[in-house]
């Protein structure tokens, strides 16, 4: 869909020398920076999921910190780069926790929003976070972490409800 949306506006593919972040997505993901004219706004709206998946901000950051440490451990990034990534991600986490994270046009989903902000904070090193990591991996990891936490919350609520029901039954 990204290719179709990008090529819909212009069938001209740019060379790597000409490639620039012209679309609203800023060239972080997909073909947004490889085609003249950027992504059609209709496709931007169609692809947007941040309004739904921003509830997984903590899981996305937790998974990204773990991934940064993993690619550091196998030598893909340096200790300094890992430290920068972790520090930057912790700053992004603090912004979300304080409800001060600023969503911007082009923040298609929680992953692009967090990476955009990380890159604003620490610069180009932020782009190394996704070395060897697919968006599908991020989605699967975030969804699993979120589901496990949501399940725990539901089980706690069910235990509270059962305790209240048992107490009510004893009294009546």
RALIN-V370761 format. One record per residue. RES is the residue in three letters. PHI is phi in radians with two decimals (* if undefined). PSI is psi in radians with two decimals (* if undefined). Layout:
res->RES phi->PHI psi->PSI
res->RES phi->PHI psi->PSI
This chain:
res->UNK phi->* psi->-0.65
res->UNK phi->-1.09 psi->-0.76
res->UNK phi->-1.08 psi->-0.81
res->UNK phi->-1.09 psi->-0.76
res->UNK phi->-1.15 psi->-0.70
res->UNK phi->-1.22 psi->-0.74
res->UNK phi->-1.36 psi->-0.32
res->UNK phi->-1.05 psi->-0.71
res->UNK phi->-1.36 psi->-0.55
res->UNK phi->-2.78 psi->2.26
res->UNK phi->-1.47 psi->0.12
res->UNK phi->-1.60 psi->2.07
res->UNK phi->-1.50 psi->2.35
res->UNK phi->-1.50 psi->2.63
res->UNK phi->-1.32 psi->2.89
res->UNK phi->-1.09 psi->-0.54
res->UNK phi->-1.21 psi->-0.56
res->UNK phi->-1.53 psi->-0.32
res->UNK phi->-1.03 psi->2.23
res->UNK phi->-2.56 psi->2.65
res->UNK phi->-1.24 psi->1.49
res->UNK phi->-1.63 psi->-0.45
res->UNK phi->-1.42 psi->2.98
res->UNK phi->-1.08 psi->-0.45
res->UNK phi->-1.32 psi->-0.19
res->UNK phi->1.24 psi->0.21
res->UNK phi->1.36 psi->0.17
res->UNK phi->-1.20 psi->-0.72
res->UNK phi->-2.31 psi->2.82
res->UNK phi->1.06 psi->-2.60
res->UNK phi->-1.74 psi->0.20
res->UNK phi->-0.92 psi->-0.54
res->UNK phi->-1.81 psi->0.06
res->UNK phi->-1.77 psi->-0.16
res->UNK phi->-2.14 psi->2.47
res->UNK phi->-1.15 psi->2.44
res->UNK phi->1.67 psi->-0.28
res->UNK phi->1.31 psi->-3.00
res->UNK phi->-1.50 psi->2.44
res->UNK phi->-1.07 psi->2.38
res->UNK phi->-0.99 psi->-0.52
res->UNK phi->-1.11 psi->-0.73
res->UNK phi->-1.26 psi->-0.58
res->UNK phi->-1.00 psi->-0.82
res->UNK phi->-1.16 psi->-0.70
res->UNK phi->-1.10 psi->-0.72
res->UNK phi->-1.41 psi->-0.29
res->UNK phi->-1.13 psi->2.28
res->UNK phi->-2.37 psi->0.08
res->UNK phi->-1.02 psi->-0.64
res->UNK phi->-1.04 psi->-0.47
res->UNK phi->-1.66 psi->-0.87
res->UNK phi->-1.55 psi->0.06
res->UNK phi->-1.14 psi->-0.27
res->UNK phi->-1.12 psi->-0.25
res->UNK phi->-1.78 psi->0.39
res->UNK phi->-1.03 psi->-0.74
res->UNK phi->-1.16 psi->-0.70
res->UNK phi->-1.19 psi->-0.68
res->UNK phi->-1.11 psi->-0.74
res->UNK phi->-1.21 psi->-0.74
res->UNK phi->-1.05 psi->-0.78
res->UNK phi->-1.13 psi->-0.65
res->UNK phi->-1.21 psi->-0.67
res->UNK phi->-1.11 psi->-0.78
res->UNK phi->-1.09 psi->-0.70
res->UNK phi->-1.17 psi->-0.72
res->UNK phi->-1.03 psi->-0.76
res->UNK phi->-1.15 psi->-0.63
res->UNK phi->-1.19 psi->-0.78
res->UNK phi->-1.27 psi->-0.37
res->UNK phi->-1.26 psi->-0.76
res->UNK phi->-1.05 psi->-0.59
res->UNK phi->-1.64 psi->0.10
res->UNK phi->1.52 psi->0.23
res->UNK phi->-1.32 psi->-0.65
res->UNK phi->-2.15 psi->2.76
res->UNK phi->-1.38 psi->2.92
res->UNK phi->-1.05 psi->-0.72
res->UNK phi->-1.10 psi->-0.76
res->UNK phi->-1.12 psi->-0.71
res->UNK phi->-1.08 psi->-0.78
res->UNK phi->-1.06 psi->-0.74
res->UNK phi->-1.09 psi->-0.77
res->UNK phi->-1.08 psi->-0.84
res->UNK phi->-1.11 psi->-0.79
res->UNK phi->-1.07 psi->-0.79
res->UNK phi->-1.10 psi->-0.75
res->UNK phi->-1.11 psi->-0.64
res->UNK phi->-1.14 psi->-0.60
res->UNK phi->-1.17 psi->-0.73
res->UNK phi->-1.09 psi->-0.75
res->UNK phi->-1.03 psi->-0.76
res->UNK phi->-1.11 psi->-0.66
res->UNK phi->-1.12 psi->-0.78
res->UNK phi->-1.08 psi->-0.81
res->UNK phi->-1.07 psi->-0.62
res->UNK phi->-1.53 psi->0.09
res->UNK phi->0.98 psi->0.66
res->UNK phi->-2.01 psi->0.09
res->UNK phi->-1.18 psi->2.29
res->UNK phi->-1.79 psi->1.99
res->UNK phi->-1.33 psi->2.49
res->UNK phi->-2.23 psi->2.73
res->UNK phi->-0.97 psi->2.40
res->UNK phi->1.71 psi->-0.22
res->UNK phi->-1.34 psi->1.48
res->UNK phi->-1.16 psi->-0.69
res->UNK phi->-2.63 psi->-3.13
res->UNK phi->-1.08 psi->-0.56
res->UNK phi->-1.23 psi->-0.81
res->UNK phi->-1.18 psi->-0.64
res->UNK phi->-1.11 psi->-0.84
res->UNK phi->-1.17 psi->-0.71
res->UNK phi->-1.20 psi->-0.67
res->UNK phi->-1.03 psi->-0.83
res->UNK phi->-1.18 psi->-0.72
res->UNK phi->-1.00 psi->-0.78
res->UNK phi->-1.18 psi->-0.59
res->UNK phi->-1.10 psi->-0.65
res->UNK phi->-1.36 psi->-0.83
res->UNK phi->-1.95 psi->-0.07
res->UNK phi->1.50 psi->-2.73
res->UNK phi->-1.04 psi->-0.44
res->UNK phi->-1.01 psi->-0.50
res->UNK phi->-0.99 psi->-0.55
res->UNK phi->-1.21 psi->-0.34
res->UNK phi->-1.30 psi->-0.23
res->UNK phi->-1.02 psi->-0.54
res->UNK phi->-1.75 psi->0.32
res->UNK phi->-1.07 psi->2.02
res->UNK phi->1.30 psi->0.25
res->UNK phi->-2.15 psi->2.17
res->UNK phi->-1.55 psi->2.80
res->UNK phi->-1.09 psi->-0.64
res->UNK phi->-1.05 psi->-0.68
res->UNK phi->-1.08 psi->-0.78
res->UNK phi->-1.08 psi->-0.81
res->UNK phi->-1.07 psi->-0.82
res->UNK phi->-1.11 psi->-0.76
res->UNK phi->-1.14 psi->-0.86
res->UNK phi->-1.07 psi->-0.77
res->UNK phi->-1.12 psi->-0.75
res->UNK phi->-1.11 psi->-0.83
res->UNK phi->-1.05 psi->-0.75
res->UNK phi->-1.13 psi->-0.78
res->UNK phi->-1.10 psi->-0.72
res->UNK phi->-1.08 psi->-0.78
res->UNK phi->-1.16 psi->-0.70
res->UNK phi->-1.13 psi->-0.69
res->UNK phi->-1.08 psi->-0.75
res->UNK phi->-1.06 psi->-0.74
res->UNK phi->-1.11 psi->-0.72
res->UNK phi->-1.12 psi->-0.74
res->UNK phi->-1.12 psi->-0.67
res->UNK phi->-1.10 psi->-0.77
res->UNK phi->-1.12 psi->-0.68
res->UNK phi->-1.14 psi->-0.70
res->UNK phi->-1.10 psi->-0.74
res->UNK phi->-1.09 psi->-0.76
res->UNK phi->-1.10 psi->-0.76
res->UNK phi->-1.12 psi->-0.70
res->UNK phi->-1.10 psi->-0.75
res->UNK phi->-1.14 psi->-0.70
res->UNK phi->-1.12 psi->-0.73
res->UNK phi->-1.15 psi->-0.73
res->UNK phi->-1.12 psi->-0.73
res->UNK phi->-1.11 psi->-0.72
res->UNK phi->-1.10 psi->-0.69
res->UNK phi->-1.14 psi->-0.65
res->UNK phi->-1.35 psi->-0.42
res->UNK phi->-2.13 psi->*
